[in-house]
Amino acid sequence: MKLVHQINLAFGILLVLVLTVTAISIHFVLLDHFIGAQKDDMHAVGWKMQETLEQEAYQMTEGASEVNMVPRIFSGSTAAIAAVPIVGVDAIITDNMGNIVSGTLPAASSTSITGFKAVNAVSPLSLTRAATTVDITLQETANVSSLQNIWEGRDTRFIATVNAIPQGTLTLITPVSKITAIEQALFGRLLIVLGVGGILMFLLSLFITKKLIKPLMRLREELKKVKERRFSEVQLIHAGGEIGVVAHTVYDLAEELNRYNRVQKQFFQNASHELKTPLMSISGYAEGIRDGIFEGESVQKGLDIILSESGRLKNIITEMTLLAKLDSEENIFQSAKVSVQDMLTETIERITPLLVQKGLSMEIVYGEDKQDTMAITADRDKLLQALLNVVANATRYASKHICIHARIYQDRVEISIIDDGSGIPEDLLPYLFHRFVKGKGGENGLGLAISRAIVERCGGLIKARNRKEGGAVFTLDFPSAA
């Protein structure tokens, strides 16, 4: 399954789960709210009806005292109950024995009630007569047992509030089905709103997913080009966020691989050229001596050239092998703490014959008199070779003087080799440390490349620049090990 379909499916499932949980939560919240609000209204109405019935009972008691009569049972009047009407609620009055004397239980499945059932005002005599002539249907629909279940909370089909009155008990009842009907009507509208919102969110997710996946699809095509080694054809994909960062990384990687590919091709071309030149000389002079073309002193001269070119060929192969090892082998380096002062002193000792031959002078300058504390972590023999390569390169172009300046700067050791020559050509400067790149008078173009590989394996950096006063500056920068 494609990534775009996986993301859309995952978002769709998540959206359904969220909307389902939201709908269920809203359903119970609405139901609890409506039930609570209904109970509060019924409590308020019950208190008002209780006050009205108490006043009526008091008036009836006073009237009965004046004629020396005490009624056995008091009843609320229809006017008293109707004084506080509320839609959807029925009122039931029971006497002190729990018998229903007014009102009926509402039907739990009823969906509409216009008001209270009228509570009949009866005299004590009429109540006694009503007890013997009560209708059978009234006893089946509003029996005392059902009312008792409602009072004790066992019948969950009704919401009821109970108030004590002088006549007995006033019970206000409303079916839960009426509240459920209202809640379901409102909940249905909310479901429509949630459904429309969910559809809009899903469509928006499709748009966003497409916007996010499209750069990934294009990035995949560019990676195919990298896989097929078509580095120069890789294009930069413009995108935001982490995808943009990855796209830039892929583009930079393709550029680096393309550069490396060019360097490798150039390396083999230059290597073949450098190796072919001494081989041609060796082969030519060897054939000439064999065929008797060279005689007398010419034979000795040819043999000297063969030996010279053989030595040059050996040096090229040795340096190429060293470069390959520096690039690939880890155990070729034996790092240890090295004294910079000792290493520079040995460098001068080894390069002195060449300095005398060319008539050059050299000095070492230490910054801030800290030569005794200067130390770096490196392979001493290989780093000495790197320094000799750089200094030997300086002797080719220096006019009279070479200076080596060493100092500690920001917990790093800087070694600068400064000459007073003509400087480095500007077009050659960016490629100076590449393999088989050599200036005028260079040997095989591998010395500075080897120096860079060794310095970088020591955790340092090597740079070259021209001085305004004239001449070139090579700077080797290493972490201090002091």
Summary of the structure (lengths in Angstrom):
residues: 482
radius of gyration: 52.8
end to end distance: 58.7
largest distance: 173.7
contacts: 1410
relative contact order: 0.07
helix: 60%
strand: 15%
